[in-house]
Amino acid sequence: MNDIITKTTHWFELAHADQGHQKRTVQLGVHFEEVAEMLGALVSKDNQALALIREAENALVQLSEYLKENSKTTHIYPHSDNLLLDSLCDQAVTLAGVAYDYGYKFPQALHEVNRSNFSKFVDGLPVFDENGKIKKGPDY
């Protein structure tokens, strides 16, 4: 389990044992929240590019919040599992490429995120609060 993506997937296997539509909708919201955060980290001297970045950021923030707040009543699903999986794989490749092009040490950074996420667990397992969110363990 040395492969960083395998380790990340293992974390979700433990943390998301119940894979209902509500959990998937929340996870999509969280994913869009992170893309919005990436957009928020970008600037440009090109006013049109910057305006489009901010517009996309605001739209993703709104979508993210909506999905997370309405996960019990909103069901988001792929019209094609193959297309969604292909898109997710392409995102993984392009995010590694962006990190590389900016000179970031992506594998090391992802390793640190995994270390932090696993430190929330107690005795190797997640502990949830009353809202179903993983509580931070004593080693976090």
N, C-alpha and C positions, 0 to 999 in steps of 0.2 A: 504494500500500500504506500510505496514511496512516491508514486505519481501524484502530483499536486491536484490535478482534476479529479482523480479517483478519491483522494482524501476529502476534497470538497464535497463530492457526491456522497461519500460515507456520512459526513456531518448531516446532510439533508435526510439520509436514510434514517438516522437516529432522531433528528429534530422534527421531521415531518412524517412520522409513521402513519398518520391519518391523512390520506391524499384526496380528500373530498374537494368538490368544486369551490368551497369557501376558501380552503387553504391555497388552491391554485390561483384564485382571483386575488387574494392578498399578495401572493408571491409575484404575480404580474405587476401589481401596484408598487411593490418594493423595487422590482427591476426598473420600472419606468422612473421611479424616484431617483435611482442611482444614475440613470441616463440624464435626467434633469440636473443632477448635481454636477455631472461632467460638463454639461453645457454651461452651467453657472461658473465653472472654472475657466472658461474660454473668453478671450477678448480679441478684438480685431480693430485695426485702424480703418478698415473698410466699413463704412456706416451701414450699408445695405446688409453685408454679411452679419454684422453685429446685431442689427434689428431682427434678422431672421433667426439667429441663435437665441435671442431673448424671447421671441415669439414661440419658438419650439420649446424652450425651457418652461415658459409659463403654461403652455398646453399640456406638457408632460406632468408638471406639478399638479394641475387640476385633475388630469386623468388618474394619476397615482392616488391622490387623496380620495377621489370618488370611489375607485375600486376598493381601497382599504376600508373606507367607511361603509360601503354598501355590499360587502362580500357575502353577506347572508342572503341577499336578494338578487344579486347580479351574477350571472353565470357567463364567463368568457370562455370560449372554446375554439379550437382550430377547425377550420373547414377542411383542412388537410394536415394530418399528422406529419406527413413527409415534408411538406413545405415549412411547417413550423420548426421541425428538427433541423432542416437544412439552414434555415435562417439563424437558429441558435448557434449552430456550428460555425457559420460564417461570422457571426458576431464574436465568437471566441477567437477566431483567427484574426479578424480585423482589430480587435482590442489589443491582442498581443502585438500586432503590427504597429498600432499607434503608440503603444508603450515603448516599443523598440525604437521607433523613429524619434521619440522625444528623449531617448537615452535613459529611460527608466529601467530598473531592474525588476521587471514584472514577476518572474518566478519567486524571487526573494520576498517581494511585497505580498504576493498571494500566500506564501508560506506564513508570513506574520499574521495576516488576516485569519487564516485557519487556526493558528496557535491561539489567537485571541478568542475566536469562536468556541474552540474546544475547551478553553479555560472556564467557560460558563457552565460546563457540565459538572455534575457531582458523581463521583465514582463511574465516570465514563458515560453517563446518561443525562439527558436534559431534564430539568425540573421546571415545570410550568407554573405560572401564576394563574389567578382566577379567570383572566382573559385569554388564556392559552398562549401567552407570550413566554419565551424562555427567560427564566430569572437568571441573573448573574450569580455564578457560584462564588465560593470563598476564594478561589484562585484567580478570579477575573481581575 
